[in-house]
Amino acid sequence: MLISPNERLVQAWRETSWPAGAYSIVKFEFTDQGAGTKLVFDHTGFPGSGEHLFTGWKADYWEPLKKYLAQAAGLGQPTRCVRQVVSSG
């Protein structure tokens, strides 16, 4: 895992169903945008089409994050939409 505070997180990531030793790369990049933060997510190097990964990231990460940020907005904290990029390249 690579952590650059306030800039990016990069991690080797895998599903348990993948062959032993098979990992993909997940990147979260953060950029200041006025009073908020832009998050760019990139997931590369996984086997297959990745359609199930897109669905899983949305259901297991982005929807809960959206709920959390909506609740935080009730406390006066800003919210931002999250865009997801998934590619097998």
C-alpha positions as a Python dict, from the first residue, in 0.01 Angstrom:
ca = {
    (1, 'M'): (0, 0, 0),
    (2, 'L'): (120, 349, -86),
    (3, 'I'): (-18, 644, 108),
    (4, 'S'): (50, 1004, 12),
    (5, 'P'): (-146, 1207, 270),
    (6, 'N'): (-409, 1436, 116),
    (7, 'E'): (-316, 1312, -235),
    (8, 'R'): (-355, 939, -301),
    (9, 'L'): (-393, 585, -178),
    (10, 'V'): (-271, 297, -394),
    (11, 'Q'): (-322, -63, -294),
    (12, 'A'): (-290, -413, -433),
    (13, 'W'): (-641, -557, -419),
    (14, 'R'): (-792, -896, -492),
    (15, 'E'): (-1105, -1102, -467),
    (16, 'T'): (-1092, -1431, -282),
    (17, 'S'): (-1220, -1609, -595),
    (18, 'W'): (-914, -1508, -800),
    (19, 'P'): (-624, -1749, -848),
    (20, 'A'): (-357, -1741, -578),
    (21, 'G'): (-120, -1450, -630),
    (22, 'A'): (-355, -1259, -864),
    (23, 'Y'): (-386, -893, -760),
    (24, 'S'): (-517, -577, -920),
    (25, 'I'): (-430, -215, -841),
    (26, 'V'): (-678, 24, -680),
    (27, 'K'): (-604, 399, -672),
    (28, 'F'): (-788, 674, -490),
    (29, 'E'): (-667, 1023, -588),
    (30, 'F'): (-779, 1333, -400),
    (31, 'T'): (-769, 1688, -538),
    (32, 'D'): (-875, 2009, -367),
    (33, 'Q'): (-1174, 2163, -540),
    (34, 'G'): (-1282, 2483, -372),
    (35, 'A'): (-1442, 2400, -40),
    (36, 'G'): (-1455, 2030, -129),
    (37, 'T'): (-1243, 1744, -253),
    (38, 'K'): (-1257, 1559, -586),
    (39, 'L'): (-1205, 1183, -558),
    (40, 'V'): (-1097, 985, -865),
    (41, 'F'): (-1107, 608, -830),
    (42, 'D'): (-920, 383, -1073),
    (43, 'H'): (-915, 2, -1062),
    (44, 'T'): (-688, -174, -1314),
    (45, 'G'): (-518, -506, -1381),
    (46, 'F'): (-797, -742, -1283),
    (47, 'P'): (-885, -1061, -1470),
    (48, 'G'): (-1195, -1058, -1692),
    (49, 'S'): (-1435, -780, -1783),
    (50, 'G'): (-1474, -636, -1434),
    (51, 'E'): (-1849, -578, -1462),
    (52, 'H'): (-1907, -758, -1132),
    (53, 'L'): (-1639, -538, -975),
    (54, 'F'): (-1820, -224, -1089),
    (55, 'T'): (-2140, -352, -929),
    (56, 'G'): (-1958, -454, -611),
    (57, 'W'): (-1773, -124, -567),
    (58, 'K'): (-2099, 64, -615),
    (59, 'A'): (-2301, -147, -371),
    (60, 'D'): (-2033, -207, -108),
    (61, 'Y'): (-1839, 122, -113),
    (62, 'W'): (-1990, 412, -310),
    (63, 'E'): (-2351, 383, -192),
    (64, 'P'): (-2252, 357, 178),
    (65, 'L'): (-2010, 648, 129),
    (66, 'K'): (-2286, 852, -35),
    (67, 'K'): (-2511, 782, 267),
    (68, 'Y'): (-2236, 877, 508),
    (69, 'L'): (-2162, 1203, 325),
    (70, 'A'): (-2533, 1287, 312),
    (71, 'Q'): (-2550, 1244, 691),
    (72, 'A'): (-2234, 1452, 731),
    (73, 'A'): (-2397, 1723, 518),
    (74, 'G'): (-2667, 1744, 782),
    (75, 'L'): (-2389, 1848, 1018),
    (76, 'G'): (-2284, 2129, 783),
    (77, 'Q'): (-2005, 1936, 610),
    (78, 'P'): (-1983, 1945, 227),
    (79, 'T'): (-2072, 1648, 7),
    (80, 'R'): (-1945, 1558, -339),
    (81, 'C'): (-2044, 1302, -596),
    (82, 'V'): (-1804, 1016, -655),
    (83, 'R'): (-1713, 899, -1006),
    (84, 'Q'): (-1584, 550, -1061),
    (85, 'V'): (-1342, 431, -1331),
    (86, 'V'): (-1291, 58, -1372),
    (87, 'S'): (-1075, -79, -1653),
    (88, 'S'): (-897, -406, -1713),
    (89, 'G'): (-591, -234, -1864),
}
